[in-house]
Amino acid sequence: MHLKEIRTQRGLSVPQLVELSGVPRRTIQDIEKNNNCKVDTAILLADALGVTLDELCRDEAAE
């Protein structure tokens, strides 16, 4: 999962992403730490960041 990488590239703080996505701060922090999440949460984050699920979630090694 590339959440932190994409978030920082867009110049967004965690609180800003919380506001855009509606995903709780703790959940975003856990995702960035553990590198996984539920699909419905990933969809909310991808939409808020303006990326596809593939861009957010795909591991380059799997390509």
PDB file with SEQRES, HELIX, SHEET and CRYST1 records, atoms N, CA, C and O in Angstrom:
SEQRES   1 A   63  MET HIS LEU LYS GLU ILE ARG THR GLN ARG GLY LEU SER          
SEQRES   2 A   63  VAL PRO GLN LEU VAL GLU LEU SER GLY VAL PRO ARG ARG          
SEQRES   3 A   63  THR ILE GLN ASP ILE GLU LYS ASN ASN ASN CYS LYS VAL          
SEQRES   4 A   63  ASP THR ALA ILE LEU LEU ALA ASP ALA LEU GLY VAL THR          
SEQRES   5 A   63  LEU ASP GLU LEU CYS ARG ASP GLU ALA ALA GLU                  
HELIX    1 AA1 LEU A    3  GLN A    9  1                                   7    
HELIX    2 AA2 VAL A   14  SER A   21  1                                   8    
HELIX    3 AA3 ARG A   25  ASN A   34  1                                  10    
HELIX    4 AA4 VAL A   39  LEU A   49  1                                  11    
HELIX    5 AA5 LEU A   53  CYS A   57  1                                   5    
HELIX    6 AA6 GLU A   60  ALA A   62  5                                   3    
CRYST1    1.000    1.000    1.000  90.00  90.00  90.00 P 1           1          
ATOM      1  N   MET A   1       0.850  -1.180   0.000  1.00  0.00           N  
ATOM      2  CA  MET A   1       0.000   0.000   0.000  1.00  0.00           C  
ATOM      3  C   MET A   1       0.893   1.240   0.000  1.00  0.00           C  
ATOM      4  O   MET A   1       1.902   1.294   0.704  1.00  0.00           O  
ATOM      5  N   HIS A   2       0.514   2.213  -0.782  1.00  0.00           N  
ATOM      6  CA  HIS A   2       1.319   3.419  -0.966  1.00  0.00           C  
ATOM      7  C   HIS A   2       0.653   4.654  -0.365  1.00  0.00           C  
ATOM      8  O   HIS A   2       0.843   5.765  -0.860  1.00  0.00           O  
ATOM      9  N   LEU A   3      -0.121   4.467   0.690  1.00  0.00           N  
ATOM     10  CA  LEU A   3      -0.903   5.573   1.247  1.00  0.00           C  
ATOM     11  C   LEU A   3      -0.026   6.742   1.685  1.00  0.00           C  
ATOM     12  O   LEU A   3      -0.247   7.875   1.255  1.00  0.00           O  
ATOM     13  N   LYS A   4       0.953   6.485   2.522  1.00  0.00           N  
ATOM     14  CA  LYS A   4       1.780   7.582   3.038  1.00  0.00           C  
ATOM     15  C   LYS A   4       2.535   8.267   1.905  1.00  0.00           C  
ATOM     16  O   LYS A   4       2.621   9.495   1.864  1.00  0.00           O  
ATOM     17  N   GLU A   5       3.077   7.481   0.996  1.00  0.00           N  
ATOM     18  CA  GLU A   5       3.820   8.031  -0.146  1.00  0.00           C  
ATOM     19  C   GLU A   5       2.942   8.974  -0.977  1.00  0.00           C  
ATOM     20  O   GLU A   5       3.348  10.093  -1.292  1.00  0.00           O  
ATOM     21  N   ILE A   6       1.742   8.514  -1.326  1.00  0.00           N  
ATOM     22  CA  ILE A   6       0.833   9.328  -2.144  1.00  0.00           C  
ATOM     23  C   ILE A   6       0.359  10.548  -1.362  1.00  0.00           C  
ATOM     24  O   ILE A   6       0.291  11.651  -1.906  1.00  0.00           O  
ATOM     25  N   ARG A   7       0.031  10.353  -0.087  1.00  0.00           N  
ATOM     26  CA  ARG A   7      -0.443  11.462   0.747  1.00  0.00           C  
ATOM     27  C   ARG A   7       0.619  12.558   0.830  1.00  0.00           C  
ATOM     28  O   ARG A   7       0.301  13.737   0.680  1.00  0.00           O  
ATOM     29  N   THR A   8       1.860  12.183   1.064  1.00  0.00           N  
ATOM     30  CA  THR A   8       2.908  13.187   1.192  1.00  0.00           C  
ATOM     31  C   THR A   8       3.241  13.835  -0.155  1.00  0.00           C  
ATOM     32  O   THR A   8       3.571  15.020  -0.202  1.00  0.00           O  
ATOM     33  N   GLN A   9       3.159  13.077  -1.244  1.00  0.00           N  
ATOM     34  CA  GLN A   9       3.378  13.651  -2.575  1.00  0.00           C  
ATOM     35  C   GLN A   9       2.361  14.750  -2.864  1.00  0.00           C  
ATOM     36  O   GLN A   9       2.670  15.729  -3.543  1.00  0.00           O  
ATOM     37  N   ARG A  10       1.163  14.584  -2.352  1.00  0.00           N  
ATOM     38  CA  ARG A  10       0.111  15.570  -2.575  1.00  0.00           C  
ATOM     39  C   ARG A  10       0.138  16.692  -1.539  1.00  0.00           C  
ATOM     40  O   ARG A  10      -0.698  17.595  -1.565  1.00  0.00           O  
ATOM     41  N   GLY A  11       1.102  16.623  -0.631  1.00  0.00           N  
ATOM     42  CA  GLY A  11       1.244  17.675   0.380  1.00  0.00           C  
ATOM     43  C   GLY A  11       0.151  17.671   1.420  1.00  0.00           C  
ATOM     44  O   GLY A  11      -0.172  18.715   1.987  1.00  0.00           O  
ATOM     45  N   LEU A  12      -0.428  16.504   1.680  1.00  0.00           N  
ATOM     46  CA  LEU A  12      -1.527  16.407   2.637  1.00  0.00           C  
ATOM     47  C   LEU A  12      -1.033  15.875   3.982  1.00  0.00           C  
ATOM     48  O   LEU A  12      -0.221  14.952   4.037  1.00  0.00           O  
ATOM     49  N   SER A  13      -1.530  16.463   5.049  1.00  0.00           N  
ATOM     50  CA  SER A  13      -1.284  15.935   6.384  1.00  0.00           C  
ATOM     51  C   SER A  13      -2.336  14.856   6.667  1.00  0.00           C  
ATOM     52  O   SER A  13      -3.318  14.727   5.936  1.00  0.00           O  
ATOM     53  N   VAL A  14      -2.120  14.094   7.726  1.00  0.00           N  
ATOM     54  CA  VAL A  14      -3.121  13.093   8.104  1.00  0.00           C  
ATOM     55  C   VAL A  14      -4.464  13.768   8.414  1.00  0.00           C  
ATOM     56  O   VAL A  14      -5.497  13.297   7.937  1.00  0.00           O  
ATOM     57  N   PRO A  15      -4.482  14.860   9.198  1.00  0.00           N  
ATOM     58  CA  PRO A  15      -5.778  15.516   9.454  1.00  0.00           C  
ATOM     59  C   PRO A  15      -6.486  15.987   8.176  1.00  0.00           C  
ATOM     60  O   PRO A  15      -7.712  15.931   8.092  1.00  0.00           O  
ATOM     61  N   GLN A  16      -5.726  16.445   7.196  1.00  0.00           N  
ATOM     62  CA  GLN A  16      -6.343  16.866   5.933  1.00  0.00           C  
ATOM     63  C   GLN A  16      -6.954  15.666   5.210  1.00  0.00           C  
ATOM     64  O   GLN A  16      -8.038  15.772   4.638  1.00  0.00           O  
ATOM     65  N   LEU A  17      -6.266  14.535   5.234  1.00  0.00           N  
ATOM     66  CA  LEU A  17      -6.806  13.332   4.591  1.00  0.00           C  
ATOM     67  C   LEU A  17      -8.034  12.824   5.337  1.00  0.00           C  
ATOM     68  O   LEU A  17      -8.967  12.311   4.718  1.00  0.00           O  
ATOM     69  N   VAL A  18      -8.042  12.959   6.642  1.00  0.00           N  
ATOM     70  CA  VAL A  18      -9.228  12.605   7.436  1.00  0.00           C  
ATOM     71  C   VAL A  18     -10.420  13.425   6.945  1.00  0.00           C  
ATOM     72  O   VAL A  18     -11.509  12.891   6.735  1.00  0.00           O  
ATOM     73  N   GLU A  19     -10.203  14.719   6.765  1.00  0.00           N  
ATOM     74  CA  GLU A  19     -11.269  15.622   6.320  1.00  0.00           C  
ATOM     75  C   GLU A  19     -11.763  15.262   4.923  1.00  0.00           C  
ATOM     76  O   GLU A  19     -12.968  15.262   4.669  1.00  0.00           O  
ATOM     77  N   LEU A  20     -10.844  14.957   4.026  1.00  0.00           N  
ATOM     78  CA  LEU A  20     -11.205  14.628   2.638  1.00  0.00           C  
ATOM     79  C   LEU A  20     -11.892  13.275   2.503  1.00  0.00           C  
ATOM     80  O   LEU A  20     -12.804  13.115   1.692  1.00  0.00           O  
ATOM     81  N   SER A  21     -11.456  12.305   3.299  1.00  0.00           N  
ATOM     82  CA  SER A  21     -11.911  10.926   3.104  1.00  0.00           C  
ATOM     83  C   SER A  21     -13.006  10.484   4.066  1.00  0.00           C  
ATOM     84  O   SER A  21     -13.785   9.586   3.747  1.00  0.00           O  
ATOM     85  N   GLY A  22     -13.072  11.106   5.235  1.00  0.00           N  
ATOM     86  CA  GLY A  22     -14.008  10.643   6.253  1.00  0.00           C  
ATOM     87  C   GLY A  22     -13.495   9.430   7.012  1.00  0.00           C  
ATOM     88  O   GLY A  22     -14.215   8.865   7.835  1.00  0.00           O  
ATOM     89  N   VAL A  23     -12.257   9.023   6.745  1.00  0.00           N  
ATOM     90  CA  VAL A  23     -11.653   7.886   7.441  1.00  0.00           C  
ATOM     91  C   VAL A  23     -11.012   8.415   8.727  1.00  0.00           C  
ATOM     92  O   VAL A  23     -10.305   9.422   8.691  1.00  0.00           O  
ATOM     93  N   PRO A  24     -11.248   7.752   9.861  1.00  0.00           N  
ATOM     94  CA  PRO A  24     -10.693   8.242  11.126  1.00  0.00           C  
ATOM     95  C   PRO A  24      -9.162   8.313  11.120  1.00  0.00           C  
ATOM     96  O   PRO A  24      -8.485   7.518  10.470  1.00  0.00           O  
ATOM     97  N   ARG A  25      -8.647   9.284  11.861  1.00  0.00           N  
ATOM     98  CA  ARG A  25      -7.198   9.500  11.950  1.00  0.00           C  
ATOM     99  C   ARG A  25      -6.455   8.238  12.373  1.00  0.00           C  
ATOM    100  O   ARG A  25      -5.442   7.878  11.774  1.00  0.00           O  
ATOM    101  N   ARG A  26      -6.958   7.573  13.401  1.00  0.00           N  
ATOM    102  CA  ARG A  26      -6.301   6.366  13.907  1.00  0.00           C  
ATOM    103  C   ARG A  26      -6.237   5.284  12.826  1.00  0.00           C  
ATOM    104  O   ARG A  26      -5.241   4.568  12.718  1.00  0.00           O  
ATOM    105  N   THR A  27      -7.290   5.171  12.038  1.00  0.00           N  
ATOM    106  CA  THR A  27      -7.318   4.179  10.963  1.00  0.00           C  
ATOM    107  C   THR A  27      -6.242   4.493   9.924  1.00  0.00           C  
ATOM    108  O   THR A  27      -5.530   3.593   9.478  1.00  0.00           O  
ATOM    109  N   ILE A  28      -6.121   5.750   9.541  1.00  0.00           N  
ATOM    110  CA  ILE A  28      -5.096   6.148   8.567  1.00  0.00           C  
ATOM    111  C   ILE A  28      -3.710   5.864   9.129  1.00  0.00           C  
ATOM    112  O   ILE A  28      -2.847   5.349   8.418  1.00  0.00           O  
ATOM    113  N   GLN A  29      -3.490   6.193  10.392  1.00  0.00           N  
ATOM    114  CA  GLN A  29      -2.194   5.931  11.010  1.00  0.00           C  
ATOM    115  C   GLN A  29      -1.900   4.432  11.041  1.00  0.00           C  
ATOM    116  O   GLN A  29      -0.772   4.017  10.773  1.00  0.00           O  
ATOM    117  N   ASP A  30      -2.895   3.628  11.362  1.00  0.00           N  
ATOM    118  CA  ASP A  30      -2.714   2.176  11.386  1.00  0.00           C  
ATOM    119  C   ASP A  30      -2.406   1.628   9.993  1.00  0.00           C  
ATOM    120  O   ASP A  30      -1.559   0.747   9.845  1.00  0.00           O  
ATOM    121  N   ILE A  31      -3.086   2.143   8.982  1.00  0.00           N  
ATOM    122  CA  ILE A  31      -2.845   1.703   7.601  1.00  0.00           C  
ATOM    123  C   ILE A  31      -1.418   2.045   7.186  1.00  0.00           C  
ATOM    124  O   ILE A  31      -0.725   1.219   6.591  1.00  0.00           O  
ATOM    125  N   GLU A  32      -0.984   3.253   7.499  1.00  0.00           N  
ATOM    126  CA  GLU A  32       0.371   3.658   7.126  1.00  0.00           C  
ATOM    127  C   GLU A  32       1.419   2.828   7.863  1.00  0.00           C  
ATOM    128  O   GLU A  32       2.504   2.590   7.333  1.00  0.00           O  
ATOM    129  N   LYS A  33       1.109   2.394   9.064  1.00  0.00           N  
ATOM    130  CA  LYS A  33       2.048   1.594   9.854  1.00  0.00           C  
ATOM    131  C   LYS A  33       2.040   0.124   9.422  1.00  0.00           C  
ATOM    132  O   LYS A  33       3.098  -0.482   9.253  1.00  0.00           O  
ATOM    133  N   ASN A  34       0.842  -0.445   9.242  1.00  0.00           N  
ATOM    134  CA  ASN A  34       0.702  -1.878   8.989  1.00  0.00           C  
ATOM    135  C   ASN A  34       0.580  -2.240   7.517  1.00  0.00           C  
ATOM    136  O   ASN A  34       0.688  -3.409   7.146  1.00  0.00           O  
ATOM    137  N   ASN A  35       0.356  -1.235   6.682  1.00  0.00           N  
ATOM    138  CA  ASN A  35       0.348  -1.425   5.234  1.00  0.00           C  
ATOM    139  C   ASN A  35      -0.799  -2.289   4.706  1.00  0.00           C  
ATOM    140  O   ASN A  35      -0.640  -2.971   3.694  1.00  0.00           O  
ATOM    141  N   ASN A  36      -1.949  -2.268   5.379  1.00  0.00           N  
ATOM    142  CA  ASN A  36      -3.119  -2.969   4.854  1.00  0.00           C  
ATOM    143  C   ASN A  36      -4.391  -2.369   5.433  1.00  0.00           C  
ATOM    144  O   ASN A  36      -4.373  -1.708   6.471  1.00  0.00           O  
ATOM    145  N   CYS A  37      -5.502  -2.615   4.733  1.00  0.00           N  
ATOM    146  CA  CYS A  37      -6.790  -2.124   5.202  1.00  0.00           C  
ATOM    147  C   CYS A  37      -7.918  -2.848   4.478  1.00  0.00           C  
ATOM    148  O   CYS A  37      -7.688  -3.625   3.552  1.00  0.00           O  
ATOM    149  N   LYS A  38      -9.148  -2.573   4.924  1.00  0.00           N  
ATOM    150  CA  LYS A  38     -10.329  -3.133   4.272  1.00  0.00           C  
ATOM    151  C   LYS A  38     -10.526  -2.462   2.917  1.00  0.00           C  
ATOM    152  O   LYS A  38     -10.106  -1.324   2.707  1.00  0.00           O  
ATOM    153  N   VAL A  39     -11.163  -3.175   2.014  1.00  0.00           N  
ATOM    154  CA  VAL A  39     -11.387  -2.653   0.664  1.00  0.00           C  
ATOM    155  C   VAL A  39     -12.244  -1.387   0.698  1.00  0.00           C  
ATOM    156  O   VAL A  39     -11.953  -0.430  -0.019  1.00  0.00           O  
ATOM    157  N   ASP A  40     -13.278  -1.369   1.509  1.00  0.00           N  
ATOM    158  CA  ASP A  40     -14.140  -0.183   1.535  1.00  0.00           C  
ATOM    159  C   ASP A  40     -13.376   1.055   2.032  1.00  0.00           C  
ATOM    160  O   ASP A  40     -13.639   2.167   1.575  1.00  0.00           O  
ATOM    161  N   THR A  41     -12.452   0.869   2.946  1.00  0.00           N  
ATOM    162  CA  THR A  41     -11.620   1.971   3.419  1.00  0.00           C  
ATOM    163  C   THR A  41     -10.658   2.414   2.324  1.00  0.00           C  
ATOM    164  O   THR A  41     -10.448   3.609   2.120  1.00  0.00           O  
ATOM    165  N   ALA A  42     -10.076   1.452   1.624  1.00  0.00           N  
ATOM    166  CA  ALA A  42      -9.154   1.766   0.523  1.00  0.00           C  
ATOM    167  C   ALA A  42      -9.870   2.570  -0.560  1.00  0.00           C  
ATOM    168  O   ALA A  42      -9.284   3.482  -1.143  1.00  0.00           O  
ATOM    169  N   ILE A  43     -11.116   2.243  -0.830  1.00  0.00           N  
ATOM    170  CA  ILE A  43     -11.888   2.976  -1.839  1.00  0.00           C  
ATOM    171  C   ILE A  43     -12.068   4.436  -1.410  1.00  0.00           C  
ATOM    172  O   ILE A  43     -11.886   5.344  -2.221  1.00  0.00           O  
ATOM    173  N   LEU A  44     -12.421   4.665  -0.149  1.00  0.00           N  
ATOM    174  CA  LEU A  44     -12.579   6.032   0.351  1.00  0.00           C  
ATOM    175  C   LEU A  44     -11.280   6.817   0.229  1.00  0.00           C  
ATOM    176  O   LEU A  44     -11.279   7.978  -0.179  1.00  0.00           O  
ATOM    177  N   LEU A  45     -10.173   6.170   0.588  1.00  0.00           N  
ATOM    178  CA  LEU A  45      -8.876   6.850   0.532  1.00  0.00           C  
ATOM    179  C   LEU A  45      -8.452   7.120  -0.905  1.00  0.00           C  
ATOM    180  O   LEU A  45      -7.965   8.207  -1.213  1.00  0.00           O  
ATOM    181  N   ALA A  46      -8.633   6.146  -1.781  1.00  0.00           N  
ATOM    182  CA  ALA A  46      -8.265   6.330  -3.190  1.00  0.00           C  
ATOM    183  C   ALA A  46      -9.075   7.476  -3.801  1.00  0.00           C  
ATOM    184  O   ALA A  46      -8.525   8.310  -4.520  1.00  0.00           O  
ATOM    185  N   ASP A  47     -10.371   7.517  -3.517  1.00  0.00           N  
ATOM    186  CA  ASP A  47     -11.214   8.599  -4.037  1.00  0.00           C  
ATOM    187  C   ASP A  47     -10.742   9.955  -3.512  1.00  0.00           C  
ATOM    188  O   ASP A  47     -10.668  10.923  -4.270  1.00  0.00           O  
ATOM    189  N   ALA A  48     -10.428  10.026  -2.230  1.00  0.00           N  
ATOM    190  CA  ALA A  48      -9.991  11.288  -1.631  1.00  0.00           C  
ATOM    191  C   ALA A  48      -8.648  11.748  -2.209  1.00  0.00           C  
ATOM    192  O   ALA A  48      -8.402  12.947  -2.339  1.00  0.00           O  
ATOM    193  N   LEU A  49      -7.793  10.796  -2.550  1.00  0.00           N  
ATOM    194  CA  LEU A  49      -6.470  11.125  -3.084  1.00  0.00           C  
ATOM    195  C   LEU A  49      -6.462  11.280  -4.601  1.00  0.00           C  
ATOM    196  O   LEU A  49      -5.473  11.736  -5.174  1.00  0.00           O  
ATOM    197  N   GLY A  50      -7.560  10.902  -5.251  1.00  0.00           N  
ATOM    198  CA  GLY A  50      -7.642  11.018  -6.702  1.00  0.00           C  
ATOM    199  C   GLY A  50      -6.797   9.989  -7.431  1.00  0.00           C  
ATOM    200  O   GLY A  50      -6.256  10.269  -8.500  1.00  0.00           O  
ATOM    201  N   VAL A  51      -6.681   8.793  -6.853  1.00  0.00           N  
ATOM    202  CA  VAL A  51      -5.927   7.712  -7.487  1.00  0.00           C  
ATOM    203  C   VAL A  51      -6.820   6.482  -7.597  1.00  0.00           C  
ATOM    204  O   VAL A  51      -7.886   6.418  -6.985  1.00  0.00           O  
ATOM    205  N   THR A  52      -6.376   5.513  -8.379  1.00  0.00           N  
ATOM    206  CA  THR A  52      -7.110   4.253  -8.479  1.00  0.00           C  
ATOM    207  C   THR A  52      -6.722   3.345  -7.317  1.00  0.00           C  
ATOM    208  O   THR A  52      -5.702   3.555  -6.660  1.00  0.00           O  
ATOM    209  N   LEU A  53      -7.542   2.348  -7.077  1.00  0.00           N  
ATOM    210  CA  LEU A  53      -7.194   1.348  -6.062  1.00  0.00           C  
ATOM    211  C   LEU A  53      -5.883   0.666  -6.423  1.00  0.00           C  
ATOM    212  O   LEU A  53      -5.070   0.354  -5.552  1.00  0.00           O  
ATOM    213  N   ASP A  54      -5.690   0.439  -7.707  1.00  0.00           N  
ATOM    214  CA  ASP A  54      -4.467  -0.195  -8.179  1.00  0.00           C  
ATOM    215  C   ASP A  54      -3.249   0.646  -7.794  1.00  0.00           C  
ATOM    216  O   ASP A  54      -2.259   0.118  -7.285  1.00  0.00           O  
ATOM    217  N   GLU A  55      -3.327   1.952  -8.038  1.00  0.00           N  
ATOM    218  CA  GLU A  55      -2.207   2.840  -7.694  1.00  0.00           C  
ATOM    219  C   GLU A  55      -1.965   2.882  -6.189  1.00  0.00           C  
ATOM    220  O   GLU A  55      -0.821   2.950  -5.741  1.00  0.00           O  
ATOM    221  N   LEU A  56      -3.034   2.840  -5.418  1.00  0.00           N  
ATOM    222  CA  LEU A  56      -2.918   2.913  -3.962  1.00  0.00           C  
ATOM    223  C   LEU A  56      -2.391   1.610  -3.371  1.00  0.00           C  
ATOM    224  O   LEU A  56      -1.570   1.628  -2.453  1.00  0.00           O  
ATOM    225  N   CYS A  57      -2.861   0.484  -3.895  1.00  0.00           N  
ATOM    226  CA  CYS A  57      -2.631  -0.795  -3.229  1.00  0.00           C  
ATOM    227  C   CYS A  57      -1.624  -1.731  -3.850  1.00  0.00           C  
ATOM    228  O   CYS A  57      -1.032  -2.546  -3.142  1.00  0.00           O  
ATOM    229  N   ARG A  58      -1.406  -1.644  -5.156  1.00  0.00           N  
ATOM    230  CA  ARG A  58      -0.591  -2.660  -5.806  1.00  0.00           C  
ATOM    231  C   ARG A  58       0.870  -2.589  -5.386  1.00  0.00           C  
ATOM    232  O   ARG A  58       1.482  -1.523  -5.324  1.00  0.00           O  
ATOM    233  N   ASP A  59       1.402  -3.775  -5.100  1.00  0.00           N  
ATOM    234  CA  ASP A  59       2.814  -3.924  -4.785  1.00  0.00           C  
ATOM    235  C   ASP A  59       3.568  -4.061  -6.099  1.00  0.00           C  
ATOM    236  O   ASP A  59       3.230  -4.922  -6.911  1.00  0.00           O  
ATOM    237  N   GLU A  60       4.574  -3.237  -6.325  1.00  0.00           N  
ATOM    238  CA  GLU A  60       5.311  -3.275  -7.589  1.00  0.00           C  
ATOM    239  C   GLU A  60       5.878  -4.653  -7.894  1.00  0.00           C  
ATOM    240  O   GLU A  60       5.975  -5.037  -9.059  1.00  0.00           O  
ATOM    241  N   ALA A  61       6.250  -5.392  -6.872  1.00  0.00           N  
ATOM    242  CA  ALA A  61       6.820  -6.722  -7.089  1.00  0.00           C  
ATOM    243  C   ALA A  61       5.819  -7.674  -7.742  1.00  0.00           C  
ATOM    244  O   ALA A  61       6.206  -8.659  -8.370  1.00  0.00           O  
ATOM    245  N   ALA A  62       4.521  -7.367  -7.587  1.00  0.00           N  
ATOM    246  CA  ALA A  62       3.483  -8.232  -8.160  1.00  0.00           C  
ATOM    247  C   ALA A  62       3.217  -7.922  -9.623  1.00  0.00           C  
ATOM    248  O   ALA A  62       2.480  -8.653 -10.285  1.00  0.00           O  
ATOM    249  N   GLU A  63       3.801  -6.859 -10.133  1.00  0.00           N  
ATOM    250  CA  GLU A  63       3.526  -6.448 -11.517  1.00  0.00           C  
ATOM    251  C   GLU A  63       4.247  -7.314 -12.514  1.00  0.00           C  
ATOM    252  O   GLU A  63       4.123  -7.102 -13.720  1.00  0.00           O  
TER     253      GLU A  63                                                      
END                                                                             
